[in-house]
């Protein structure tokens, strides 16, 4: 079941109704006055959510079908990645990789 929103033409009352996906009628009877309430479209979580949270949700949804893949190695940096042991006499006796 999917929740759809309807706004009454007469008194402007907004109400929600649940129908199976894709089967919502264009208008239903208003729950307050009995008049015709037409279907309205709204974007859920757009107006009330924070911008960074919405971006994170968007990235998570995008990663389901279109994930960001690494296609090349990162550029080599100038410094060595292997740490060097300090020149302490006690540490020189330790095994080295
Ligand atoms: Zn009404």
Boltz pocket constraint, residues with backbone or C-beta under 6 A from the ligand:
constraints:
  - pocket:
      binder: B
      contacts: [[A, 8], [A, 9], [A, 10], [A, 11], [A, 12], [A, 13], [A, 30], [A, 31], [A, 32], [A, 33], [A, 34], [A, 35]]
      max_distance: 6.0
